[in-house]
Each structure stands twice: as C-alpha cells, then as structure tokens.
Amino acid sequence: MTAPQHPQHPQNRPQQAQQPGYGPPPPGYQQPPGAQPPGFHQPPGYGPPRKKRTGLVIGIVVGVVVLVLAGVVGSMYLSYLDEPGGGPGTDPIAQCVLSDEVKSQAHVSSFRLIQAPTDAKKGMKQTHCAWEQTKGEDGRDPRRLSFLVYDFTTFSDKPDRNLDQAHDNYGSFTSYATGEQAKTLDIGDESMILIPASPTDLTEVNLLVRKGTVLWNIRYQGRDKGFFTDSGFPIADAEAVAVEVAEELTSK
C-alpha cells in the first residue's frame, strides 16, 4: 500500500530570489539621505534644476556693444585730431604770389598750380592758382583758397577792345549771382562778393574783381571740424580773407 502524500511545509519551499528594488529592506537598513525609496523610478526629463545662463549672455552682449562703441568713438576722436593737408607744395608763379600775412590769415601755405598761362603772344591768358594747407602747420580746420586770373591785356592789338573784353567778361560772371547774396565792393575798377543764400556746413565766398584788362575770380572755402559733425565758420571771416586777397592782387 502506498504511503499517503503529505504537503510540503511552507518553510521547506525554495525561497524566490528577491528582485532588486523590490521587497522590504533588510533588517537594519538605513536609507541614505536624499535617496529615492526602493522601487521609485524618476520620470525622464526631471532632475536637479539647471543653472540659468541669462546673466552670462547679457554680459557678453554688453561687452561686445561696449567694444564696438569704443572703436567708433576712438575713430571719431582720431579723425577730429587729424590735421588736413599735405606737403609744402611748389613755388608759386608771379600771378599767384601772396604775402605770408594773407596766407596766415587764410590758414593756407601749400601752393599748387592748376593751370599755367599760355605762351601765345595774342589771346586771353588764363591762370588757375590754388593755395591749400600744409599738414601740421595750418590747423585742423580745412581751408582752401583758389583764384582764376583772366588776362585780356594781349587779347588783340587794340587796347580799347581788350579793356571792353575784360569789362564784358566781368558782367557775364556777375550775372550768375541769382539766388546768392551779392554785395559790391570798392576794390579795383569794379568788384563784387557773392555769398550763397542757403547756409551749409561748408562756408564759401566768391569775389569778382576787375582792374583794367585783368579779371580775378577768387574763391575761399572751408569748415570747422567738430567731434560729431562739422560746421561752417563765420562768413565775416571768409569775407575778410577774400577782400585781403583781392586788394593784394590788384595792387601789383
């Protein structure tokens, strides 16, 4: 006869392996501070908060802006200090000579001959003279003095005709004074100074003067340099220079 089967005592059953993270902690186990309880899985995307970098980005942007502004201001400052002009130029021909006093008043000392008179025995002889600035000698405010000389002395064999020709050319030059302020002067046989009616950042005056068979068209112009923008200099100063030049040229 077969012996009766007895159920296995639970204590004698094989013990299941405990899965990591599951089941109660062993006796005496202490959870480390800040640790998550067993079986807890942190959802993706969570974790310690990131440090904000907004302040760093703003600092970099501000630094770049400051560097750019410093470069612009530095360039403007160097331009403001820079003195215009070039070398001392060449020696003037007789028709273009001016005294040192007049050149000093006009802030010019460098001569440049733009057009020399023709060597022909007959006809009108034209000369174009320019007095500009010498770098380091005439200041940092740009100035330029130039004048054209129209000599009708040998225009023809008839002195009266030559005189009439000079007079007619003076009249044709003054006819373009429309829109400008024209003022007659007491220099030579006839003279007039022309000032642009609309002021700009460039001051300019034109003076026309005739003495006998010679006609001069004198132009003086310039501006005063500013740190941000340039401006014209007083018209009265420009007139004074042009008048001094006319009186000196017609006195030869």
Secondary structure, DSSP 4 states (H G I P E B T S, - for coil): -PPPP-PPPGGGSPPPPPPTT-SPPPTT--PPTTPPPTT--PPTT-SSPPPP-HHHHHHHHHHHHHHHHHHHHHHHHHHHHPPP-BS-B-PPPGGG---HHHHHHHT--EEEEEEPPP--SSS-EEEEEEEEPBTTTS-SS-EEEEEEEEE-TTSSS-HHHHHHHHHHHHHHHHTT-TTEEEEEE-SSSEEEEEEESS--SSEEEEEEEEETTEEEEEEEEE-B--SS--BPPPHHHHHHHHHHHHHHHHT-
